Every structure is written in structure tokens, then in C-alpha cells.
Amino acid sequence: MAAIGVVLIVKLLRRSSTENVDGLLIEQARRVQAYNDRVSYNSDAVHNSPPTMSDLFYRP
């Protein structure tokens, strides 16, 4: 009986606050944004792109 109580307590404490639809949608949007950021700002994308007007001190 005590083991069941401990399991239930652990389950309730580990439950995240995003177990509703809104929280899951927020988590999904953040995960997609993080993936897009990793793709857009990785080393190859940053260092192999042509210079722009904002690259004032660009020297090839």
C-alpha cells in the first residue's frame, strides 16, 4: 500500500504544467522555433553566406 502511495506522489510531482492543449501547443511551437534557429544560425549558414550591407567590416 505504501508503494502505491509513493508511486502516486511521484507521478503527481513529475507531472508537467503543460499537460493541457494550450501548453502542448506552446511546447510544440517552441520546439519548432528552436529547430529553425539551429538550422538558420549554424556555423555553415552563418559563415558561408554572402556579405550584406550590415556586414560593415567584412573582409573575404
C-alpha positions in Angstrom: 0.0 0.0 0.0 2.9 2.4 0.8 4.5 1.6 -2.6 1.3 2.6 -4.4 1.2 5.9 -2.4 4.8 6.7 -3.2 4.2 6.0 -6.9 1.2 8.3 -7.0 3.1 11.0 -5.2 6.0 10.8 -7.6 3.6 10.8 -10.6 1.9 13.9 -9.3 5.1 15.7 -8.6 6.6 14.8 -12.0 3.5 15.9 -13.9 4.4 18.9 -16.0 2.3 22.0 -16.2 1.9 21.6 -20.0 -0.5 18.6 -19.9 -3.3 20.6 -21.4 -3.8 21.5 -25.1 -2.6 25.1 -24.8 0.6 24.0 -23.0 1.3 21.3 -25.6 0.8 23.7 -28.4 3.2 26.2 -26.8 5.8 23.5 -26.3 5.4 22.4 -30.0 5.8 26.0 -31.3 9.0 26.4 -29.1 10.4 23.1 -30.3 9.8 24.1 -34.0 11.3 27.6 -33.4 14.4 26.1 -31.7 14.8 23.7 -34.7 14.5 26.6 -37.2 17.0 28.6 -35.2 19.5 25.8 -35.2 19.2 25.4 -39.0 19.3 29.1 -39.7 22.2 30.1 -37.4 24.5 27.1 -37.6 28.1 27.7 -38.5 27.8 26.7 -42.2 24.8 29.0 -42.7 26.5 32.0 -41.0 30.0 31.7 -42.4 29.1 30.6 -46.0 26.6 33.3 -46.7 27.4 36.3 -49.0 28.1 39.6 -47.2 25.2 42.1 -46.7 25.1 45.8 -46.1 25.1 45.1 -42.4 28.5 43.4 -42.6 30.5 46.6 -42.4 33.8 45.0 -41.5 33.5 42.0 -43.9 36.8 41.0 -45.4 37.0 37.9 -47.6 
